[in-house]
Amino acid sequence: MLAVDMISSSDLDREFVVPGQALVVMPFLNATLARRASQQLASRAGCSGVLLAIHDDNREGFVKLINRAFEKSQSATFAYTAEDAFAGRDWLAIASKALARENAGLAAFNDGKWAGQMAAFGLADRLWAKSVYGGPFFFPDYHSHYADTELSVIARSQMKYCYDANAILVEVDWQKDSKAVNEVDRLVFKNRKNNAFQSKNISRNIVELFA
C-alpha cells in the first residue's frame, strides 16, 4: 500500500525521498476528488511507495507541478496521474514489474482510451527520465496537454516503452470528449514535432499516430 501525503504546491520547496521505491505524483484542484482518488489508488497499488497529492493552489498547471515534484524528489521510479484516476487491482505493482522486465524507461497504464499507444498516465524509470531533457520530467514549454504525448513518442522511438494491459489506471472524466485541448500546447507540440523534438532518433511513423 502507498503512503499518502497531501500537500500544497508551496510545500514543494522541501525534498521528498522515497529510496528504492515508487513516487506517484498527483496534481489536483478539487480536494474532495483528490482525497478519494488517493485513498483508492493507495489501497490498490499492490506495492509500497508514496503517493504525493499536490494542490495546485497557484494554478501553475499540471506540467509545472510534475516537473517541480520531479526536481525535488528522489525515488527509483516516478509516476504521474490526476485526481480523476481510478485504479485496477495491483495497478502500480504490475506496471513496475513490466518496467523492470522490459528494461524500459516509460510504462503506460491502461487508461481505457489509448490502448497502450500513449502513456496518458505513466510510470518512468527516474534515470531514464532524467536523460530525456537533462533535468525536467516533461518538456517545460507545455502547460497541461501534449507533454505526455511527446514523452511517449520519445520512449517508443528509443524502444524504451512498455505496456501491460493489466496495469489499469483509468481517467474518469465524464466531460472528457467534449473538452477542448490547450491550443497553445497543441502549437508547441506541432512545432516540436516538425523539428523531430530536437532529436535525430524519433520515429516518424510513431509521431504521425498523434498528428
Sequence and secondary structure as in RCSB ss.txt:
>XXXX:A:sequence
MLAVDMISSSDLDREFVVPGQALVVMPFLNATLARRASQQLASRAGCSGVLLAIHDDNREGFVKLINRAFEKSQS
ATFAYTAEDAFAGRDWLAIASKALARENAGLAAFNDGKWAGQMAAFGLADRLWAKSVYGGPFFFPDYHSHYADTE
LSVIARSQMKYCYDANAILVEVDWQKDSKAVNEVDRLVFKNRKNNAFQSKNISRNIVELFA
>XXXX:A:secstr
 EEEEEEEGGGGGS EEEEEEEEEEEEES HHHHHHHHHHHHHT SS EEEEEEE TT   HHHHHHHHHHTEEE
EEEEE  TTEEE TTHHHHHHHHHHHTT SEEEEE SSSTTSS SSEEEEHHHHHHHHSS SS TT SSSSHHHH
HHHHHHHTT EEEEEEEEEEE  TTGGG    HHHHHHHHHHHHTGGG S   HHHHGGG 
